[in-house]
Amino acid sequence: MKVLKDAWLYFTVMSAAGAALIAGTALTTRGPFMRGLIVGAGSALLLGGLADMLIMVSGTAATGMGAIAEQWTVSELRPLKKQGWRMVNHFLLRRHDIDHVLVGPDGVMAVETKWSGDGWELSPPSSRVLDAIRRIKQNAHDLEMWHFVRRHGTPTVRPVLFLWTASDVSTPEPGSPIMVDGVAILTGVKSAAKWRASLTSGTATLTDEQVDGIWSAFENQAQTRDDLEAVERDAPMSYSGMLWNLLGVVIAMFASLWVTSLTARAHAWAFLALQLALVAAGLAARRVSTLRIPSLGWIVPAVSGVALATWSVIEHMS
């Protein structure tokens, strides 16, 4: 797959850097026990992380990521509720369900969510994108023809397509919504924000009575409403971001283990105080968005060090 070819550099760099960190830290650590701990823990973390990233970028976890992508879409649609929009998820109509339906002052919208681990090609649209466009246009047409919608002034149902990916998106206007065959295509949080702004700045096309009437019909028909509303998800991270965060975790873990090894021979109480300070530093680092994930690599060995230091204090006191 193309995404695997594009990712080989990141895997190579991470493997080489991880191996160098394991060897360097082990060589500068005192005692065979700590050396073995560093080599074993570091190798397991590195191999496990590489395997996990391989699963993510290869698309093996596409089914699970599809569900998560729907949660990301809901997170982008949720702000519209402040402008009077209402949302239903997995609206079942005929043979297929519609991922999300919006009803608000500016009309009715059918929203489809798609995930790809291999990126999206929009310039020109690939066959996968065209298939998704055909699907959401058909859903919008079915919704528009539904008699409960038509009885309220036959509002036009506009199709919207969210395309999420951990790779690259080839689009003529990065960060902006684009129109393809009458479908608004959004490729991330920036384009979603611009699209929301265009909705809130427009003139209302439905009266409050029409919105209430259409929404009442949706509530009666919906099989599942707002299942995703309780789930908050961050925007998707690119696969390069995932790999560099994993590398940060590995570096932080070895740094924490290295500091621990340097002070392992200190007095029991001093060792415990240092380990508690390491945990506190890791928790403080988690308040910084760019360090939130790498700081886990620092905290886990430090917490283990606290347990070891506590045991040493108890043994010393006895």
N, C-alpha and C positions, 0 to 999 in steps of 0.2 A: 504494500500500500504506500501511497505517496507520503502520508504522514510519518510512516516509519523511516522512509528514506530521509525525510527532512530532519528527523529527530536523532539520527545516528551520532551527530556531533555532540549533542547534549549527553547522550548515554556514554560516549567515549570519555568526554571530559569528566563526567561524574565518577565513572569507574576509576579513572586514573587518579583523580584527586582523592577519592575515598581510600584507594589502596595506599597512596602516599601518606595520608593522615594516619591510617592504621599503623603502618610501618614506623613513621616518625614518632608517633606518640608512644608506641611500645618500646622503641629503642631508648627513649628518654625517661622511661618510667622505672622506678626502683621496685625490685622484688618480682619473682616469677608469678606470684598470684595475680598482682595487678596487671602484669603484661598479658597473661592469659585471658583475664577479664576483658581487657581492651580489645585484643585480637578477636575473641569470640563474639562479644557484643557488637563490635564495629562491623565485622563481616556479616553477621546476621541482619543488622539494620541496613547495610548497604545493599545486600542481595535482595532482601525483602522490599526495599524501596524501589529498586530497579524493576523488579517483577511487577509491582503495583503500577508503576508508571507505564510499563509496557502494556499492561491490560487496559489502562485508561486511553492511551493514545492510539492503540490498535483498533479500538471500537468494540472489543470483546464485551465490554460492560455497557454496550449501547442501550440495552433494555432498561437497566437501572438508571442510566444517565437520561434517558427519555423522560422518566418520571420526575427526575430532579429538574430537568429543563422546564417542565410544566410549572414547577414551583417557582422557578426564576421568572417565568412569564407572569405568574400571579403577582409576584412582588413588584413587577413593573406596571401592572394594571391597577393595583390596589390604590395608588395615589389619586386615581380618577374618582374614587368614591367621595372625596371632599368636594368635587364639583358636581355632585348629584348623580353620578353614574352608579349603576348596580350591576352585579356580576353573578353569573351562574357558571359552574364548572361541570364538565362532562355532561352536557345537555343531550339527552337521547332523543333523536328524531329520525324516524324510519330505521334503516339498518345500521347506521353509524352514529356515533356520538360526536358532538362538536366540543372541542377541548374547552373553549370558553366563549360565553356570549355576554356582550355588554349592552345595556339598555340605559340611555341617558338623554339629556336635552338635545344632543346632536344626532340622535337616531339610534339604530341598532347595528351592532357589529358582530360578525362571526370571526373568532380568532383561533388559529391553528398554531401549534408548537411543533417544531422539528429540531432534532439533535443529530449532529454528525461529528464523529471523531476525526474525520478526514477533511474538514473544511467545507466551504460552500463556494461555488463558482456562479457569480451573478453577471459577469461581463464577458460573454453573454451568458444567460442562465443555462445551467446544466440540465440534463434530463431529470435529475432528482428534484431540482428546484421547480421545473415545469410540472412534474407530477404533483408536487405539493400545492402548486398554484391551482391546478385543475381540481384537486380535492377540496380546497377551501372555497373555491368559487361555486362548486356544486353544493357544498354545505350552506353557503350564503343564499343560494337560489332556493334550496329546499326550505330554509327558514323564512325567506320572503314570501313563499307561496303558502306557508302555513296559515290556515284560516284565522287563527287567533291573532296573528300579526296583521293580516290584511284587513280585518274588521276595524282596525284603529288607524285608518287613513293610508293603508298600503305604504308604509315607510320603506325606503330602499335599505337593504341590509348590505353593509360594506364589508368585504373580506379583508382580513389582516393576517399576515404570516410572520411569526417570530422564528428566526433561524439562529440557533445556538450552536457553538462549536468550541472545542479546545484548541483548534488550529486556526488557519488563516481564512479570511473571507475576501474573495476577489470581487470588489464592487467599484463602480465608477465614482461613487460619492461616499467614502469612508466616514462612518459616524453619523450619517444622515439617512432617514427613511427614503426608500426609492419606490417608484410605482412600476409594476410590470403587469401588463394586461389587466389593469384595473384593480390590482391587489397591492396594498401597502405592505412592503417588506421591511422588517426591522431586524437589524443584525447585531444588536447589543444594547447596553444601557444608554449610550449617548444618543443613538437613533431613536430609542424608545422615549427618552426625555423630550426630544424635539417633536416627536409625534404627539405626545401628550399636550405639549404647549400649543400645538396647532388646533387641538380639539377644544381646549379651554378658552381660546381666543376667538372662536367662531360664534356665529349667531345660532340660537336654539331653533331647531326645526320641529321639535315635538313639544306639545304642551304638557303640563304636569299631569293632566288627566290621561293623556295618551301614554305617558311613561308608566303611570300607575296601572293602567289597564293591561299593557303589554307585559309588565313585570308580574302581575297577578297570574297571567296565563303561563309564564315561565315557571313560577313557583309551583303551580299545580302539576305541570308536566315533568319537571326536573326529577331525575332519579337520584342525583347527588348534588347537593348545593353547598358551596363553600367548604368542601373538604380540605382544600388547600389553603384556605384563608388563615388557618392557625399556624401555618408553617412559614417561617421567615428564612429565606436563603440569600446568601451573598451572590453577587454576579459571578459568572463562571470565570475561572482562571485559565489562561492559556497553558498549553502543555509545557512551553518553555518556562513559564512561571512556576508550574508544578515541580519541574525538575530542579530549578534553582532553589526553590524552597526546601526541597529534600536535601540538596547539597548543604544548605544552611543548617538544617537539622543535624546532619552528620558532623559538620565543623563544630557546631555548638556543643554537641555531645562529647567529642574528643577534647575540646577545650575544658569542659567541666570535669571530665575524668582526669585530665592532666593536672589541673589545679588540685583536685582531690588527692592524687598520688603524691604531689609535692609536700602536702601537709599531713600525710597519713601517719607520720611518726611523731607528730606534735602531741602535747598533753591532751588527754581525753576531752576535757572541757573546752580547750581551745579548738580542737578538731570539730566538736559539735557546734560551737559558735560560728566557725567558718562555714560549715555546711548549711546552717540556717541562713547565713548571709547570702550564700549562693542561691538558695531557693528564693529568698526575697528579691534578689537581683533578677532572677528569671521571671518572677511574677510581675515585677515592674516593667520588664521588657515586653511582656504580653500586652501592655497598654499602648504600645506603638504598633500601628497596623502592619508595617513592613516587617516587624520582628515577631509577630504573633505566632506564626508557625515555627520558625527556626528556634524560638526560645524554648519550645518543648524539648528539643535535644539537650538544652542546658539544664532544664528542670528535672527531668527523669533521673539522670545520674546523681544530681544533688539530693533528691529525695531519698534515693538509695543510700547516699552518704550519711544523711541524717539518721536513718535506721541503724547503719553500721556504727556511727558515732555514739548514738544512744546506748547501744549494746556495750560499747567500750566503756562508757561512763558507768553503767550499771556494774560491769565487771570490775572496774577500778574501785568503786565504792565498796564492793563486797570483799 
